[in-house]
Amino acid sequence: MTEGYATCADCKQHDDPAACGMFNNIIARLFGLLFRSDRAACIRQIKSLGVQGHAVAMAEARCQTIRK
């Protein structure tokens, strides 16, 4: 992560993660496609619950990501 951020959720530069070139690069989009991951929803959840809260929510849901 650049700029010293632990996650994209820490960045205040973009309200919409899709507007960020680092978040929305070809490799990241391919990862999202392959794993059917709604990466923007994960970032929104991290912003809402914090990293630990997101981890707990994913563990409770028994999944590694929020599905599209």
Long-range contacts (C-beta under 8 A, 24 or more apart in sequence): 6-51, 7-43, 7-46, 7-51, 8-43, 8-46, 9-43, 9-46, 9-47, 9-51, 16-40, 17-43, 32-68, 35-64, 35-65, 36-67, 36-68, 37-65, 37-66, 37-67, 37-68, 38-65, 38-66, 38-67, 38-68, 39-65, 41-66, 42-66
